[in-house]
Each structure stands twice: as structure tokens, then as C-alpha cells.
């Protein structure tokens, strides 16, 4: 098991995974999910937060018309269901496994509060994380509502560049080695996979990006 669960220079796995602590170890297990399995639904009781040991998890909600709105797709080492820490009693989103094999570390809210009380530095970082997560999701939803697909895509590339990007010394391009499929990206920017494919090929023809299954390169023109 990989124990490098970093969050803002804090090892999340060592700090809050309950099986690392003697008083919690006996009653703690990991939960396994297959592709499309739900971890929780809207209106479910919010009694836990979750760490992703492996795989990917999609967060979102359904509109009154039954359309799916994807808020985030999270990967290994990331935390979700975090509003329970602030006293949320029912979920206002769903969480669904994206990968064929996803392993989740569930943490009861009371356990989480105990761990936060025991580590004030970590507690402050969790609250900082909550603020940044809410701000990021709000910004993404504003983009989906008010911006065209090209703008949404380019703004999302800036986000990915901050998280997964690095400079190419030879060309000055920004190389983004990310964990998302085209379907994931399409969901996150509120478009279809076919429309995204057309857009990315247009940007490639304009010499703004190049891409393959493992990376997207922002060429010097826009990087």
C-alpha cells in the first residue's frame, strides 16, 4: 500500500487513516467499489469523510430534468465528503466510482474531529482545504454557466497545469501529465466527448496544444 497521501505537504494517510491508530485499527476496513458503483447518493446521511486509496471518484448532482452535472473527478490520495466535517447532515451530491477497481478509506466524522483536535496544524490545513475546494467548485460552475466551451477548456487546462504541469526545458511549453480521460475532461467542463475531441483537434491545428492519452502540452503560444 502506498502511504504517500500528500495534501499541502501533509501526509494525509499517516495523519488520518484510522487503521494507523491503535484505538481505531480493529474496527476499520477499506471499502472496494467497481466502476459505476455509488459511494453515496444525494440525501444520504453525511456521517463520514473519505480518502481515495486507489482509483477515481466522480462527484456531481442531477438537475430537475435528470441531467448529470459533474462537479469534480478525484484521484488517489484525495479527500471527499468533507462537508460532513462542518456539520452537513445530508449529502447534496453523489459520489460514484469511475474506475473498475476503487478502494476507499472511510472515516467517521467523530473520528475525524478527534484527529483534528489532536493536531492543530493539520486541522488548520483541513479548513484551508475546505475553503479552496469550495472556491474552486464555485468557479468551475460559473464557467459552465457563463462561458463558451473553448474558454471552459482553456481555463481547465490552467487548473491542470497548476496541479500536474511542468515546464519543458527545451521548448518552454507546459506539459500536463494528468490522470483524466477525455470523457472525464468533457464531464468536468460540461460538454460531450465528441465536442471536446473536435475542439482539441481545432486547437491542435491552431498550434496551441498537442496531446496524447497521457499528456496535454500547452504550446508556447498560450503557455
N, C-alpha and C positions, 0 to 999 in steps of 0.2 A: 504493500500500500504506500503510495506517495504521500509523505507528510508535509510537503511544501505547499501549504494553503495560504498564500500571502494576501494580505489586504493592507495596503498603505504601510508596508514594511512591518506588519504584524503577522505572525504565523497563526492563522485562524485555527488550523487543525490542532496545534498543540495547546492553544488557549481555550477553545470552547467545545471541541468534540467531546461529548460526555464520557466515552469509553476510555479517555485518557485519565479520568479521575476515579480514584478508588471507590468513592461513595456512590458513583453513578454507573460504574462499569458493568455490574451484574445485571442491571435492568435495561441496558442499552443495546440496541441492534441497528443494523443498517437495513434500509428498505430497497428492494430491487424493483425496477419498472421496465416494461418493454415499450417499444415505440407506440405512441398514441395513448398510452395509459395516463390517467389523470392522477396527480398527487393530491389535488383538492379542487373543488368546484366553487363557483360563486355562491355565496350564502352559507358555505360550510363554516363550522366553528373555527375560530382562529386561536388555537391553543398551542401552536408550535411554530418555530422557525426552522429553516432547512439549509444545510450545506450540501453542495454537489460534490460527491467523491469522484464520480466519473460520468460522462455523458453530457447531454444538453437538455435544458428545460425551457419551455415556452410559457410566458406569462401573457395573459390577454383577457378580453371580455367580449361578450356578444351584444350587438346593438338590438334594438327592438325589432328590427327587420331580420334578425338572425345572422347578420354579417359578423364575421370574426375580425376583431381589431387586436393586433399583436403589439403589446407594449414593450416586450424585451425577450431576447433569447439568451439565456445564461449558460455558462460553460463551467468546467471543472474548477472547484475552489470558490465559486461564488455563493453568496447568501441570498435567500429569498423568503417571502412570507414575513418580512421584517416588521410590518406594521403591527403585528401582534405584540411586539415589544412596547409599543406606545399605547396599548390598551384596546386595539381593534378587536371586536368580539366576533364579527363575521367577515368572511372574505368578500372583497368587491372585485375579484378577478379569479381566473382559473390558472392552474399550473399543470402543464402537461409534458410528459417525456417526449423528446424529439428523436432520440437515438434508440436503437434496437436494445441496448443494454445501458440503463442508467442506474447509478447507485446513489442513494440519498442518505445523509446523516440527519435525522430529525432531532430537534432539541426542544424540550418543553419550555414554555415561557418562564415558568418559575425557576427552572434550572438556569436559563439564560440570565435572568435577573440576579441570581446568586453569583454567577460567574462574573457579571459586570460589577457587582458590588465588591468582589474580591480583587478587581483590577481596574483602578480608576482610569489609568491611561487608556486601556482597551475600551472602557466604557465611553470615554470621550470620542475615540475613533469610530465607534459604532454610531454615535449620534451624528458625527460628521458624515459618515457613510449614508445615513438616512436622508440628511439634507441634500447631499449631492445626487442621490438616486431620485428623489422626488423632483429636483430641479431638472435633471436630465430627461425624465419621462415627460414632464410638462412641456419641455422644449420640443421633444420629438412629436408629441401630439399636435402642438401648434404648427409645426412644419407640415404634417399630414393634412391639416385642415386648411392652411392658407398658402402653401407653396406648391409650385408645379413639380412634376416627378424628377426632372433634371436637378432642380435645386435641392430637393429632398435627398437625392442620391449623393450629390457632391458634399452636402452638409454631413451626411452619414459617413462618408469617406474621411472627413476631418476627424470625426469621433473615433473611427477605427484607427486612424493614423496616431492619435494620442495614446491609444491602448496597445496597438500591435505594430506600429510603424517604426522604421529606422531609415536612416539616410543611406543611399548608395554612394559610396565614396567616389566611384569612377564617373558617375553621370550627374549627381546632385538630385536624382529622383528620390521620391519617398516610396519605400517598399513596405507594403502591408501584408504580413503573413498572418492571416486571420483564421478562425475556426468555423466560419459560416459558409453554408452552401448558397447558391444563387436563390434558391427558394426561401432560405432564411432571410436574406437581404431584402428580397421582394416583399416579404411579410412585414419586415420592420419599417419599410418606407411606404407601405400602403399601396402597392401596385401588384400586378401579376408577374409571374416569372417570365412569360413571353414578352411583356412590355419592357421588363428590365433587361432582357437579353438584347432587344432591339436598341435600347438606349446605350448600353455598354458598348455595343459594336459601333454605334454612331460616334461615341466619344473616342473610341479607338481610331476610327477613320479621321477624326479631327486632331489626332496626335496628342490627346490629352491624357489617355490612360492606356495601359496594356494589362492583360490579365490572363491567368490560367486558373486551374482548380485550387491551387494552393496559395496564390497571392494576387494582389492587385497593385499595380505600380502607378503612382501619380507622377506623370512626367513633369519635367522642369517648368513647362508652360503654366501649370496650375499649382504645382507643389510649392 
